[in-house]
Amino acid sequence: AGAAPAPALNPVDGQRLLGLPARMPTVSLAVVYLGMGLVVLAWLGLGWLGRERLRSGSAAPSRSALVRILLTWAAPLALAPPIFSKDVYSYLAQSAMASRGLNPYVLGPVQALGIDDPLTASIPTIWRNTPAPYGPAFLTLGRAVTAVAGDDVVLGVLLQRVLVLAAVALIVVLLPRLARRCGVDVLAALWLGALNPLVLFDLVSSVHNEAIMIALMLAGMELALSRTERAWRWVAGTVLVALAAMVKLPAVLALGFLAAGLARRWGGRAPSGGRAPAAAPVRKALGAAAAVGGIAVAVTAVVSLGSGLGFAWIATLGTPGLVRSMWSPPTALGFVGAGIGIVAGLGDHADAVVALARSFGLLVAGAVCLLLLHRTWRGRLDPVTGLGLGFGAVVLGSPSEYSWYLLWALVPLAASRCRPVVRHLAVAASVVMVFVPEPTGADFGFRPYEPPMAGAAALVALAVVVGIALWRARFVAGRPA
């Protein structure tokens, strides 16, 4: 029921015992849904337990205990084939193209490698002819994977997962540091930002490069905004954030909040009240923006030219928007508006209405980010909180929506001083979005009955398991000490 490679490349396909689940897809899907439900319930229960112990003054779970729990949950997923997404196969094909001197920003995998190439076989049809939407820094890392794995898809997936696991480990190290700086409980930050089921399923299991982007971005923010004011720190931090943007471009938003934080530190803050900012603070703010921007431009040029891929990646940034996801608010509103127009007899203008709604969503997200940058400059928001809220606006206004996009906002918000309602919304969104991607990494267009049947079976099994657990807990609690 997972997003395993094509049958010709799947090492367990056809095996008597190990290949059995593939021949019972509905049962296997129900088992996956059951496991997902248990993980989500365990995560919510762990959060409730920690909060209740803090309220009662009892000892909350320690940081080391949370890390051990994370390792326990992640270990099976780290050894299993990918689940929920087949993007990792695109990573392998595009990295191989770059290694062979073919530009992945101009050609699709089929055009460059051929339909019969083993690295192309497992890529979903919609992405086989599309260029890479990722930055040259990520494809440079992918070249190292290709140098070791070659055309071996299984080894390539495991090596890509090693990169992601290293990034997740860095996130686990950075979250407590950022949380302490922002005055947030370290355990709460780890619970929301590291033990989150989205991290387990979309990063550890699905091997999405969001992990590398987020890890570099947080490392840059931590280094640049350190209380130790040394020039090399903010320079190195800016370089790391720029490298994160060269993995996936959305990380460029962090450069703005980094510049706002530095401007605030250097004295370039707008005065309170209705008066216009004084000339000197404005000059300092512009100086911070110019310094951060200059370093970012230099890093972009060095990575783009040094990778040998040039700047063709700029033209492929809209590739993810090819999929019209109804989980994207602007796209959904566009389709609703188009439907109303059809009912009203105005004709079918779905393409134009959806494009207009998407543009409006991006415009609103940009306006919100500018407001958050201004509030960060004025000192009303710390840069990490502003970054998390800004990514939240970007995700909501994005033309396309995937569950792993939520991690752009969720991980920074986990270590930020956001309002409780924001954290509650983040928890609710995590619980909902974790069930959005199909475990197979593809839709069930020809078998639409299968997910509902598997989901119903999983709910029944989940109710039985939870009922037994509650009965056992009550029975044990009622026994004499």
C-alpha positions as CSV (number, residue, x, y, z in Angstrom):
1,A,0.0,0.0,0.0
2,G,3.0,2.3,0.0
3,A,4.7,4.3,-2.8
4,A,7.1,1.5,-3.6
5,P,9.1,1.6,-6.9
6,A,7.8,0.0,-10.1
7,P,7.2,-3.8,-9.9
8,A,10.2,-4.4,-12.1
9,L,12.4,-2.6,-9.5
10,N,10.6,-3.8,-6.3
11,P,12.8,-6.4,-4.6
12,V,9.9,-8.1,-2.8
13,D,7.5,-8.2,-5.7
14,G,6.5,-11.8,-6.4
15,Q,7.9,-13.1,-3.2
16,R,5.6,-15.6,-1.4
17,L,5.4,-13.9,1.9
18,L,6.9,-10.5,1.5
19,G,5.0,-9.9,-1.7
20,L,1.6,-10.9,-0.2
21,P,0.5,-7.4,0.9
22,A,0.8,-6.1,-2.6
23,R,-1.8,-8.7,-3.7
24,M,-4.2,-7.6,-1.0
25,P,-4.2,-3.8,-1.6
26,T,-7.4,-3.0,0.3
27,V,-6.3,-4.9,3.4
28,S,-2.9,-3.4,3.2
29,L,-4.3,0.1,2.9
30,A,-6.5,-0.5,5.9
31,V,-3.5,-1.6,7.9
32,V,-1.7,1.6,6.9
33,Y,-4.6,3.7,7.9
34,L,-4.8,1.9,11.3
35,G,-1.1,2.6,11.9
36,M,-1.6,6.2,11.0
37,G,-4.5,6.5,13.4
38,L,-2.6,5.0,16.2
39,V,0.4,7.3,15.7
40,V,-1.9,10.4,15.6
41,L,-3.7,9.3,18.8
42,A,-0.4,8.6,20.5
43,W,1.0,12.0,19.5
44,L,-2.2,13.8,20.7
45,G,-2.1,11.7,23.9
46,L,1.5,12.6,24.5
47,G,0.7,16.3,24.2
48,W,-2.2,16.0,26.5
49,L,-0.1,14.1,29.1
50,G,2.6,16.7,29.0
51,R,0.2,19.6,29.4
52,E,-1.6,18.0,32.3
53,R,1.6,17.2,34.1
54,L,2.8,20.7,33.7
55,R,-0.5,22.1,35.1
56,S,-0.4,19.7,38.1
57,G,3.3,20.4,38.8
58,S,4.3,16.8,38.1
59,A,7.4,15.9,36.2
60,A,6.7,16.2,32.4
61,P,8.3,13.8,29.9
62,S,12.0,14.8,29.6
63,R,13.6,16.0,26.4
64,S,15.5,12.7,26.1
65,A,12.3,10.8,26.5
66,L,10.7,12.7,23.6
67,V,13.8,12.0,21.5
68,R,13.6,8.3,22.3
69,I,9.9,8.3,21.3
70,L,10.7,10.0,18.1
71,L,13.5,7.5,17.3
72,T,11.1,4.6,18.1
73,W,8.4,6.0,15.8
74,A,10.8,6.9,13.0
75,A,12.9,3.7,12.9
76,P,10.3,1.5,11.0
77,L,9.6,4.3,8.5
78,A,13.3,4.9,7.9
79,L,13.7,1.2,6.9
80,A,10.5,0.8,4.9
81,P,9.9,1.8,1.3
82,P,8.5,5.4,0.8
83,I,4.9,6.0,1.7
84,F,2.5,8.8,0.7
85,S,4.6,10.3,-2.1
86,K,6.8,9.2,-5.1
87,D,8.7,12.5,-5.3
88,V,11.9,10.8,-4.2
89,Y,12.0,8.9,-7.6
90,S,11.9,12.3,-9.4
91,Y,14.8,13.4,-7.2
92,L,16.8,10.4,-8.3
93,A,16.1,10.9,-12.0
94,Q,16.7,14.6,-12.0
95,S,20.0,14.2,-10.1
96,A,21.1,11.5,-12.6
97,M,20.3,13.9,-15.4
98,A,22.5,16.6,-13.8
99,S,25.3,14.0,-13.3
100,R,25.1,13.0,-17.0
101,G,25.4,16.6,-18.2
102,L,21.7,17.0,-19.0
103,N,19.9,20.0,-17.7
104,P,17.0,19.0,-15.5
105,Y,15.6,22.5,-15.7
106,V,15.1,22.1,-19.5
107,L,14.2,18.5,-20.0
108,G,11.9,16.1,-18.2
109,P,13.1,12.6,-17.1
110,V,11.5,10.8,-20.1
111,Q,13.0,13.2,-22.6
112,A,16.4,13.0,-21.0
113,L,16.6,9.4,-19.8
114,G,14.0,7.6,-21.8
115,I,10.8,5.8,-20.8
116,D,12.6,2.5,-20.2
117,D,15.3,3.9,-17.9
118,P,14.9,2.4,-14.4
119,L,15.0,5.8,-12.8
120,T,12.0,6.9,-14.9
121,A,9.8,3.9,-14.4
122,S,8.6,4.8,-10.8
123,I,7.9,8.5,-11.5
124,P,4.1,9.3,-11.7
125,T,3.0,10.0,-15.2
126,I,2.2,13.7,-14.6
127,W,5.8,14.5,-13.6
128,R,7.7,12.4,-16.2
129,N,7.9,15.2,-18.7
130,T,8.2,18.2,-16.3
131,P,11.5,19.9,-15.4
132,A,12.8,20.0,-11.9
133,P,11.3,22.7,-9.6
134,Y,14.1,22.4,-7.1
135,G,17.2,24.5,-6.6
136,P,20.7,23.7,-7.8
137,A,22.0,23.1,-4.3
138,F,19.6,20.1,-3.9
139,L,20.5,18.6,-7.2
140,T,24.2,19.0,-6.3
141,L,23.6,16.9,-3.3
142,G,21.7,14.5,-5.5
143,R,24.7,14.1,-7.7
144,A,26.6,12.6,-4.7
145,V,23.8,10.1,-4.3
146,T,23.9,9.2,-8.0
147,A,27.7,8.8,-7.8
148,V,27.2,6.1,-5.2
149,A,23.9,4.5,-6.2
150,G,24.0,4.8,-10.0
151,D,20.8,3.3,-11.4
152,D,20.0,1.3,-8.2
153,V,16.6,2.8,-7.2
154,V,16.5,1.1,-3.8
155,L,20.0,2.2,-2.8
156,G,19.3,5.7,-4.1
157,V,16.1,6.0,-2.0
158,L,18.0,4.9,1.1
159,L,20.8,7.4,0.5
160,Q,18.3,10.2,-0.1
161,R,16.7,9.2,3.2
162,V,20.0,9.5,5.0
163,L,20.2,13.2,3.9
164,V,16.6,13.7,5.2
165,L,17.3,11.9,8.5
166,A,20.4,14.1,9.0
167,A,18.2,17.2,8.4
168,V,15.5,16.0,10.8
169,A,18.2,15.4,13.5
170,L,19.4,18.9,13.0
171,I,15.9,20.2,13.4
172,V,15.6,18.3,16.7
173,V,18.8,20.0,17.9
174,L,17.8,23.5,16.7
175,L,14.2,23.6,18.0
176,P,15.1,23.7,21.7
177,R,17.6,26.5,21.1
178,L,15.1,28.6,19.1
179,A,12.4,27.9,21.7
180,R,14.6,29.0,24.6
181,R,15.5,32.2,22.7
182,C,11.8,32.9,22.1
183,G,10.8,32.0,25.7
184,V,8.8,28.9,24.6
185,D,8.7,25.6,26.5
186,V,11.3,23.3,24.9
187,L,9.1,20.2,25.3
188,A,6.2,21.8,23.6
189,A,8.4,22.9,20.7
190,L,9.7,19.4,20.2
191,W,6.3,17.9,20.5
192,L,4.7,20.1,17.8
193,G,7.7,20.5,15.5
194,A,9.6,17.2,15.7
195,L,7.3,14.5,16.9
196,N,4.5,15.7,14.6
197,P,3.1,12.9,12.4
198,L,3.7,15.2,9.4
199,V,7.4,15.0,10.1
200,L,7.3,11.3,10.4
201,F,5.2,10.6,7.3
202,D,6.2,13.5,5.0
203,L,9.9,13.7,5.8
204,V,11.1,10.5,7.2
205,S,8.9,8.2,5.2
206,S,8.2,10.2,2.0
207,V,11.8,11.6,1.9
208,H,10.8,15.1,1.0
209,N,13.6,17.7,0.6
210,E,11.6,20.1,2.8
211,A,13.6,18.6,5.6
212,I,16.9,19.9,4.2
213,M,15.3,23.3,3.4
214,I,13.9,23.7,6.9
215,A,17.0,22.5,8.7
216,L,19.3,24.9,6.8
217,M,16.8,27.7,7.3
218,L,16.5,27.2,11.0
219,A,20.3,26.8,11.4
220,G,20.8,30.1,9.6
221,M,18.2,31.9,11.8
222,E,19.8,30.5,14.9
223,L,23.3,31.5,13.9
224,A,22.5,34.9,12.6
225,L,20.3,36.0,15.4
226,S,22.5,34.6,18.2
227,R,22.9,36.9,21.2
228,T,26.6,36.9,20.6
229,E,26.9,39.8,18.1
230,R,29.7,38.9,15.9
231,A,29.8,39.7,12.2
232,W,30.8,36.2,11.1
233,R,27.7,34.8,12.7
234,W,25.1,36.8,10.8
235,V,27.1,36.4,7.6
236,A,27.3,32.6,8.0
237,G,23.6,32.5,9.0
238,T,22.7,34.4,5.9
239,V,24.7,32.0,3.8
240,L,22.8,29.0,5.3
241,V,19.4,30.6,4.7
242,A,20.4,31.4,1.1
243,L,21.5,27.8,0.6
244,A,18.1,26.7,2.0
245,A,16.5,28.8,-0.8
246,M,18.7,27.0,-3.3
247,V,17.2,23.7,-2.1
248,K,13.6,25.1,-2.4
249,L,12.9,28.7,-3.2
250,P,10.2,29.4,-0.5
251,A,13.0,29.6,2.1
252,V,13.9,33.0,0.6
253,L,11.1,34.4,2.8
254,A,13.4,33.7,5.8
255,L,15.9,36.2,4.4
256,G,13.4,39.0,4.8
257,F,12.7,38.2,8.5
258,L,16.4,37.7,9.1
259,A,17.1,41.2,7.6
260,A,14.2,42.7,9.8
261,G,15.7,41.1,12.9
262,L,19.2,42.4,12.1
263,A,17.8,45.9,11.4
264,R,16.0,45.8,14.7
265,R,19.2,44.7,16.5
266,W,21.3,47.4,14.7
267,G,18.9,50.1,15.8
268,G,17.0,50.4,12.5
269,R,13.5,50.3,14.1
270,A,10.6,52.5,13.3
271,P,9.4,54.7,16.2
272,S,6.1,54.0,17.8
273,G,3.2,56.3,17.2
274,G,2.1,57.9,14.0
275,R,5.3,59.7,13.3
276,A,7.3,58.7,10.2
277,P,10.6,56.8,10.8
278,A,13.6,59.0,11.3
279,A,16.2,59.0,8.5
280,A,19.0,57.3,10.4
281,P,17.0,54.2,11.4
282,V,15.7,53.9,7.8
283,R,19.3,54.0,6.6
284,K,20.2,51.2,9.0
285,A,17.3,49.1,8.0
286,L,18.1,49.6,4.3
287,G,21.7,48.7,5.2
288,A,20.6,45.4,6.8
289,A,18.4,44.6,3.8
290,A,21.3,45.4,1.4
291,A,23.8,43.3,3.4
292,V,21.5,40.2,3.6
293,G,20.4,40.6,0.0
294,G,23.9,41.0,-1.3
295,I,25.1,37.9,0.4
296,A,22.1,36.0,-0.8
297,V,22.6,37.1,-4.4
298,A,26.3,36.1,-4.2
299,V,25.4,32.7,-2.8
300,T,22.8,32.2,-5.5
301,A,25.2,33.1,-8.2
302,V,28.0,30.8,-6.9
303,V,25.7,27.8,-6.4
304,S,23.9,28.3,-9.8
305,L,27.1,28.8,-11.8
306,G,29.2,26.4,-9.7
307,S,26.7,23.6,-10.2
308,G,27.0,24.0,-14.0
309,L,23.2,24.3,-14.2
310,G,23.0,28.1,-14.5
311,F,19.9,30.1,-13.8
312,A,17.4,28.0,-15.7
313,W,15.8,26.9,-12.4
314,I,14.0,30.3,-12.3
315,A,11.8,29.3,-15.2
316,T,10.6,26.1,-13.5
317,L,9.4,27.4,-10.2
318,G,5.7,27.1,-11.3
319,T,5.9,23.4,-11.9
320,P,4.1,22.3,-8.7
321,G,1.2,24.5,-9.7
322,L,0.4,22.1,-12.6
323,V,-1.7,20.1,-10.1
324,R,-5.0,21.8,-9.2
325,S,-5.4,20.7,-5.6
326,M,-8.8,21.5,-3.9
327,W,-6.9,21.7,-0.6
328,S,-5.5,25.0,-1.9
329,P,-7.9,27.8,-0.7
330,P,-7.4,30.0,-3.8
331,T,-7.8,27.1,-6.2
332,A,-10.9,25.8,-4.4
333,L,-12.5,29.3,-4.4
334,G,-11.7,29.6,-8.1
335,F,-13.5,26.4,-8.9
336,V,-16.5,27.5,-6.7
337,G,-16.6,30.8,-8.5
338,A,-16.4,29.1,-11.9
339,G,-19.2,26.7,-10.8
340,I,-21.4,29.6,-9.8
341,G,-20.8,31.2,-13.2
342,I,-21.8,28.0,-15.0
343,V,-25.0,27.8,-13.0
344,A,-25.7,31.4,-13.7
345,G,-25.4,30.8,-17.4
346,L,-22.2,32.8,-17.9
347,G,-20.3,30.0,-19.5
348,D,-17.4,27.8,-18.5
349,H,-14.5,30.1,-17.6
350,A,-12.8,27.8,-15.0
351,D,-9.3,28.3,-16.3
352,A,-9.5,32.1,-16.1
353,V,-11.3,32.2,-12.8
354,V,-8.9,29.7,-11.1
355,A,-5.9,31.7,-12.5
356,L,-7.4,34.9,-11.1
357,A,-8.1,33.4,-7.7
358,R,-4.6,32.0,-7.5
359,S,-3.1,35.4,-8.3
360,F,-5.3,37.0,-5.7
361,G,-4.2,34.4,-3.1
362,L,-0.6,35.2,-3.8
363,L,-1.3,38.9,-3.6
364,V,-2.9,38.5,-0.2
365,A,-0.1,36.3,1.1
366,G,2.4,38.9,-0.1
367,A,0.6,41.7,1.7
368,V,0.4,39.7,4.9
369,C,4.1,38.9,4.7
370,L,4.9,42.6,4.3
371,L,2.8,43.5,7.3
372,L,4.6,40.8,9.4
373,L,8.0,42.1,8.2
374,H,7.0,45.6,9.4
375,R,5.9,44.3,12.7
376,T,9.1,42.4,13.1
377,W,11.1,45.6,12.3
378,R,9.2,47.5,14.9
379,G,9.9,44.8,17.5
380,R,6.3,43.6,17.9
381,L,7.2,40.2,16.6
382,D,10.4,38.2,16.9
383,P,11.8,37.0,13.6
384,V,11.0,33.3,14.2
385,T,7.4,34.0,15.0
386,G,7.1,36.3,12.0
387,L,8.6,33.7,9.8
388,G,6.2,31.0,10.9
389,L,3.2,33.2,10.5
390,G,4.5,34.4,7.1
391,F,4.9,30.9,5.9
392,G,1.4,30.2,7.1
393,A,0.1,33.0,4.9
394,V,2.2,31.7,2.0
395,V,0.8,28.1,2.4
396,L,-2.8,29.3,2.6
397,G,-2.3,31.5,-0.5
398,S,-0.3,29.0,-2.5
399,P,-1.7,27.9,-5.9
400,S,-1.0,24.3,-5.0
401,E,-1.3,22.5,-1.6
402,Y,0.5,19.5,-0.3
403,S,0.6,18.2,3.3
404,W,4.4,18.7,3.5
405,Y,4.0,22.4,2.7
406,L,2.4,22.8,6.1
407,L,5.8,22.1,7.7
408,W,7.2,25.3,6.3
409,A,5.1,27.2,8.8
410,L,4.6,24.5,11.5
411,V,8.3,23.9,12.4
412,P,9.1,27.6,13.0
413,L,5.8,28.2,14.8
414,A,6.6,25.3,17.1
415,A,9.5,27.3,18.6
416,S,7.8,30.7,18.4
417,R,5.7,32.9,20.8
418,C,2.5,32.6,18.8
419,R,-0.9,32.8,20.4
420,P,-2.4,29.6,21.8
421,V,-5.1,29.7,19.1
422,V,-2.4,29.5,16.4
423,R,-0.9,26.5,18.0
424,H,-4.3,24.8,18.3
425,L,-4.9,25.5,14.6
426,A,-1.5,24.1,13.8
427,V,-2.4,20.9,15.7
428,A,-5.8,20.6,14.0
429,A,-4.3,21.2,10.6
430,S,-1.6,18.5,11.2
431,V,-4.3,15.9,12.2
432,V,-6.3,16.7,9.1
433,M,-3.6,17.1,6.5
434,V,-1.7,13.9,7.6
435,F,-4.6,11.9,6.1
436,V,-4.7,13.8,2.8
437,P,-2.0,12.1,0.7
438,E,-2.8,8.6,-0.4
439,P,-0.3,6.0,1.0
440,T,0.4,4.8,-2.5
441,G,1.5,8.2,-3.6
442,A,-1.1,8.2,-6.4
443,D,-4.9,8.6,-6.7
444,F,-7.4,5.8,-6.9
445,G,-9.1,7.1,-10.1
446,F,-9.9,3.6,-11.3
447,R,-10.7,2.2,-7.8
448,P,-12.5,5.0,-6.0
449,Y,-14.2,2.5,-3.7
450,E,-10.9,1.2,-2.2
451,P,-9.9,4.1,0.2
452,P,-13.5,4.4,1.8
453,M,-13.6,0.6,2.3
454,A,-10.1,0.6,3.8
455,G,-10.8,3.7,5.9
456,A,-14.0,2.1,7.4
457,A,-12.2,-1.1,8.2
458,A,-9.4,0.9,9.8
459,L,-11.9,2.9,12.0
460,V,-13.4,-0.3,13.2
461,A,-10.0,-1.8,14.0
462,L,-8.9,1.4,15.7
463,A,-12.0,1.5,17.9
464,V,-11.4,-2.1,19.0
465,V,-7.7,-1.4,19.7
466,V,-8.4,1.8,21.6
467,G,-11.3,0.1,23.5
468,I,-9.0,-2.8,24.6
469,A,-6.3,-0.3,25.7
470,L,-8.8,1.7,27.8
471,W,-10.2,-1.4,29.4
472,R,-6.7,-2.7,30.2
473,A,-5.7,0.7,31.7
474,R,-8.9,0.8,33.8
475,F,-8.3,-2.8,34.9
476,V,-4.6,-2.2,35.8
477,A,-5.6,1.1,37.6
478,G,-8.2,-0.8,39.7
479,R,-5.8,-3.4,40.9
480,P,-4.4,-3.0,44.5
481,A,-0.9,-1.6,44.7
